[in-house]
């Protein structure tokens, strides 16, 4: 989610990134680079519906206290601070694959700070663990982050869930171990005894929490049904956006709907509307395709390395949106698209600006009296990103 994240100074006016994207879309419309009809068709309504539905479920889980309740149940199983750190990375990475990493950046920050203060270790340890976990964990799922969703839908993958898991599970698991190892090396001496974990976390609204459980059950159940249908040679009953919309229906039909809908981050949805229009105008203008070295379009090291580096400049979502048409024109295989997903995602571990979720974590942490400096993040991000990139490049060389 991009609401409230880093702003840029333009002509003395500070604009958030979502505002810049809308301003760019408006500029290309005014200049005639794209017609209103082309702009309307450029907006991928499937992704907008999916994002809105997932954000709605995530907001309901946070508002009801259900997510904090689940966190207390899960993390109370840890017996030592070391186990707590490993369980935290595994849990946040797993949840990000289901609810999208930007959602976990918002709801996971207070949990990370509470756990850090429980263990009496620096806040930055759990904040860095959260940033790395939700970025790394999101790689494995077509709905783990916005760029993966763009790739899954834009490439026309027949069964994106099985495809992502089958190809990316092993390198993602190894990347998680790398993350854990680096976090532990950064962690000062830990207390021998682990105090009670999240003792105050509990459900604040029982009715809304029941709806959250229902929505999550529907969401997971329909995804499994879709996977089974495709695996057995039957046409899938529901598209991804339909699954998300059906899962969000219990919350939309409840008396809580207006309060929950107000808490949805519509700025992120506006960011994507502007993104689709602006990227379509760039593509129509023929500027970006000419900059892509065609001899490297199927180079996995270039896609992973380029994804990491370019994500620091224009962010991973615009980069993926720009390069997908070139890959489609070149008739790229699913492996190439998965390499793009991996590179553009792990780029978020390099610097704070590599992923919107990093900025969300820091801004949420600052409101609670904690922060991570750019240098602190870089010291963490350089070894994590280099080692993870090596894992993915080696893995794709092995299976390609």
Secondary structure, DSSP 4 states (H G I P E B T S, - for coil): --TT--EEEETTEEEEHHHHHHHHHHHHHHTTSS-HHHHHHHS-HHHHHHHHHHHHHHHHHHHHTHHHHHHHHHHTT--SHHHHHHHHHHHHHHHHHHH-HHHHHHHHHHHHHHHHHHHTS-HHHHHHHHHHHHHHHHTT-TTSSHHHHHHHHHTT-SSHHHHHHHHHHHHHHHHHHHHHHHHHHH--PPPSSPPPSSTT---S-HHHHHHHHHHHHHHHHHHHHHHHHHHTTPPPSS-HHHHHHHHHHHHHTSTTHHHHHHHS-HHHHHHHHHHHHHHHHHHHHTHHHHHS-GGGTT-HHHHHHHHHHHHHHH-HHHHHHHHHHHHHHTT--HHHHHHHHHHHHHGGGTSGGG-HHHHHHHHHHHTTT----HHHHHHHHHHHHHHHHHHHHHHHHHH-
